[in-house]
Amino acid sequence: MYGWDDGMGLWGYVLMSISMVVVWGAIITGIVLLARSLRAPSPHPLQQSPRPAEDVLAERFARGEIDALEYQNRLSVLRGQPGA
């Protein structure tokens, strides 16, 4: 029975002390993690509208990835004038 003889004994007090440290550690860790998650900016910013294809094409032309003829051909296709 509980409390009979010499009570919990040394191991009971040691186990109870270790358990208390673990419980308080878990509570404090949970609070810290919650505070960090609420304070930190979201890793996924709001979805931005996709850039217009003409802007991407102009950037590729400016970087020299495509030449002027290819730029004009692709631009005419994007604007709905194929073969122009």
Summary of the structure (lengths in Angstrom):
residues: 84
radius of gyration: 33.6
end to end distance: 96.2
largest distance: 101.1
contacts: 135
relative contact order: 0.06
helix: 63%
strand: 0%
